[in-house]
Amino acid sequence: MAGLRYFGWQAIAGSFILGGTLGSCAPTRYAQCSEMFAIANTAVTEARALTDDGQTDNPQAMLQAADTMEAAAQDMETLKLADAQLQAYRADFANMYRQTSESTRAFVKAREEFDREAAEDAKDRLERATAGEPQLVSNINTYCDSDDSGS
């Protein structure tokens, strides 16, 4: 089982630092975007630190990162947003974080049970959970950088 490494956090961390250019957003959208960015950036920063940028083999570190992603999913779900498009992005982030957390827990369990097939399945689920992340980040950045008329 030593040959299996946990690479999922690299997928999330790779392009997930959000909110670089929010200057053009009007205050209402800007404030809502900023709240989402704060949750996302905190979750990714913590997960990266816990897992040594996805390179750790430490199951406890992986479980702590899963806890971080679960907490981020809950934080996203409870975030009050008036903007309908941001509500959709919030749901996408929460779903991705929850699937990431569940896949991580399944991976750790499979490793502990020396179940290579289950570990590979969990890794595949994690990769699927995070596959849409670059496009989601691009979409929300574009949306938050756009004109805020009507929000």
Contacts in CASP RR format, 6 or more apart in sequence:
PFRMAT RR
TARGET T0000
AUTHOR 0000-0000-0000
METHOD contacts of the structure
MODEL  1
MAGLRYFGWQAIAGSFILGGTLGSCAPTRYAQCSEMFAIANTAVTEARAL
TDDGQTDNPQAMLQAADTMEAAAQDMETLKLADAQLQAYRADFANMYRQT
SESTRAFVKAREEFDREAAEDAKDRLERATAGEPQLVSNINTYCDSDDSG
S
1 111 0 8 1.000
1 114 0 8 1.000
1 116 0 8 1.000
1 119 0 8 1.000
2 57 0 8 1.000
4 111 0 8 1.000
4 116 0 8 1.000
4 119 0 8 1.000
4 120 0 8 1.000
4 123 0 8 1.000
5 55 0 8 1.000
5 57 0 8 1.000
6 51 0 8 1.000
6 54 0 8 1.000
6 56 0 8 1.000
6 57 0 8 1.000
6 62 0 8 1.000
6 104 0 8 1.000
6 107 0 8 1.000
6 123 0 8 1.000
7 54 0 8 1.000
7 123 0 8 1.000
8 54 0 8 1.000
8 100 0 8 1.000
8 123 0 8 1.000
8 126 0 8 1.000
8 127 0 8 1.000
8 130 0 8 1.000
9 47 0 8 1.000
9 48 0 8 1.000
9 51 0 8 1.000
9 53 0 8 1.000
9 54 0 8 1.000
9 65 0 8 1.000
10 53 0 8 1.000
10 54 0 8 1.000
11 126 0 8 1.000
11 127 0 8 1.000
11 130 0 8 1.000
11 131 0 8 1.000
11 133 0 8 1.000
12 44 0 8 1.000
12 47 0 8 1.000
12 100 0 8 1.000
12 130 0 8 1.000
12 133 0 8 1.000
13 44 0 8 1.000
13 47 0 8 1.000
13 48 0 8 1.000
13 53 0 8 1.000
13 54 0 8 1.000
15 133 0 8 1.000
15 134 0 8 1.000
15 137 0 8 1.000
16 40 0 8 1.000
16 41 0 8 1.000
16 44 0 8 1.000
16 133 0 8 1.000
16 137 0 8 1.000
17 41 0 8 1.000
17 44 0 8 1.000
18 36 0 8 1.000
18 37 0 8 1.000
18 40 0 8 1.000
18 41 0 8 1.000
18 137 0 8 1.000
18 140 0 8 1.000
18 141 0 8 1.000
19 33 0 8 1.000
19 34 0 8 1.000
19 37 0 8 1.000
19 141 0 8 1.000
19 144 0 8 1.000
20 141 0 8 1.000
21 141 0 8 1.000
21 145 0 8 1.000
22 30 0 8 1.000
22 33 0 8 1.000
22 34 0 8 1.000
22 37 0 8 1.000
22 144 0 8 1.000
22 145 0 8 1.000
23 30 0 8 1.000
23 145 0 8 1.000
24 145 0 8 1.000
24 146 0 8 1.000
24 147 0 8 1.000
25 33 0 8 1.000
25 144 0 8 1.000
25 145 0 8 1.000
25 146 0 8 1.000
25 148 0 8 1.000
26 147 0 8 1.000
26 148 0 8 1.000
26 149 0 8 1.000
26 151 0 8 1.000
27 148 0 8 1.000
28 82 0 8 1.000
28 83 0 8 1.000
28 148 0 8 1.000
28 151 0 8 1.000
29 83 0 8 1.000
29 86 0 8 1.000
29 144 0 8 1.000
29 148 0 8 1.000
29 151 0 8 1.000
30 144 0 8 1.000
30 148 0 8 1.000
32 81 0 8 1.000
32 82 0 8 1.000
32 83 0 8 1.000
32 86 0 8 1.000
32 151 0 8 1.000
33 86 0 8 1.000
33 140 0 8 1.000
33 143 0 8 1.000
33 144 0 8 1.000
35 79 0 8 1.000
35 81 0 8 1.000
36 76 0 8 1.000
36 79 0 8 1.000
36 81 0 8 1.000
36 86 0 8 1.000
36 89 0 8 1.000
36 90 0 8 1.000
36 93 0 8 1.000
36 140 0 8 1.000
37 144 0 8 1.000
39 72 0 8 1.000
39 75 0 8 1.000
39 76 0 8 1.000
39 79 0 8 1.000
39 93 0 8 1.000
40 72 0 8 1.000
40 93 0 8 1.000
42 72 0 8 1.000
43 68 0 8 1.000
43 69 0 8 1.000
43 71 0 8 1.000
43 72 0 8 1.000
43 75 0 8 1.000
43 97 0 8 1.000
46 65 0 8 1.000
46 68 0 8 1.000
47 65 0 8 1.000
47 68 0 8 1.000
47 69 0 8 1.000
48 54 0 8 1.000
50 56 0 8 1.000
50 61 0 8 1.000
50 62 0 8 1.000
50 64 0 8 1.000
50 65 0 8 1.000
50 68 0 8 1.000
51 61 0 8 1.000
51 62 0 8 1.000
51 65 0 8 1.000
52 61 0 8 1.000
56 62 0 8 1.000
59 108 0 8 1.000
59 111 0 8 1.000
59 112 0 8 1.000
62 104 0 8 1.000
62 107 0 8 1.000
62 108 0 8 1.000
63 104 0 8 1.000
63 105 0 8 1.000
63 108 0 8 1.000
65 104 0 8 1.000
66 100 0 8 1.000
66 101 0 8 1.000
66 102 0 8 1.000
66 104 0 8 1.000
66 105 0 8 1.000
66 108 0 8 1.000
67 101 0 8 1.000
69 97 0 8 1.000
69 98 0 8 1.000
69 100 0 8 1.000
69 101 0 8 1.000
69 104 0 8 1.000
70 97 0 8 1.000
70 98 0 8 1.000
70 101 0 8 1.000
72 93 0 8 1.000
72 94 0 8 1.000
72 97 0 8 1.000
73 93 0 8 1.000
73 94 0 8 1.000
73 95 0 8 1.000
73 97 0 8 1.000
73 98 0 8 1.000
73 101 0 8 1.000
74 94 0 8 1.000
76 90 0 8 1.000
76 93 0 8 1.000
76 94 0 8 1.000
76 97 0 8 1.000
77 90 0 8 1.000
77 94 0 8 1.000
79 90 0 8 1.000
81 87 0 8 1.000
81 90 0 8 1.000
82 151 0 8 1.000
83 151 0 8 1.000
85 143 0 8 1.000
86 140 0 8 1.000
86 143 0 8 1.000
89 136 0 8 1.000
89 139 0 8 1.000
89 140 0 8 1.000
89 143 0 8 1.000
92 136 0 8 1.000
93 136 0 8 1.000
96 129 0 8 1.000
96 130 0 8 1.000
96 132 0 8 1.000
96 133 0 8 1.000
96 136 0 8 1.000
99 125 0 8 1.000
99 126 0 8 1.000
99 128 0 8 1.000
99 129 0 8 1.000
100 126 0 8 1.000
100 129 0 8 1.000
100 130 0 8 1.000
102 125 0 8 1.000
103 122 0 8 1.000
103 123 0 8 1.000
103 125 0 8 1.000
103 126 0 8 1.000
103 129 0 8 1.000
104 122 0 8 1.000
104 126 0 8 1.000
106 118 0 8 1.000
106 121 0 8 1.000
106 122 0 8 1.000
106 125 0 8 1.000
107 119 0 8 1.000
107 122 0 8 1.000
107 123 0 8 1.000
107 126 0 8 1.000
109 118 0 8 1.000
109 122 0 8 1.000
110 116 0 8 1.000
110 117 0 8 1.000
110 118 0 8 1.000
110 119 0 8 1.000
110 121 0 8 1.000
110 122 0 8 1.000
111 119 0 8 1.000
END
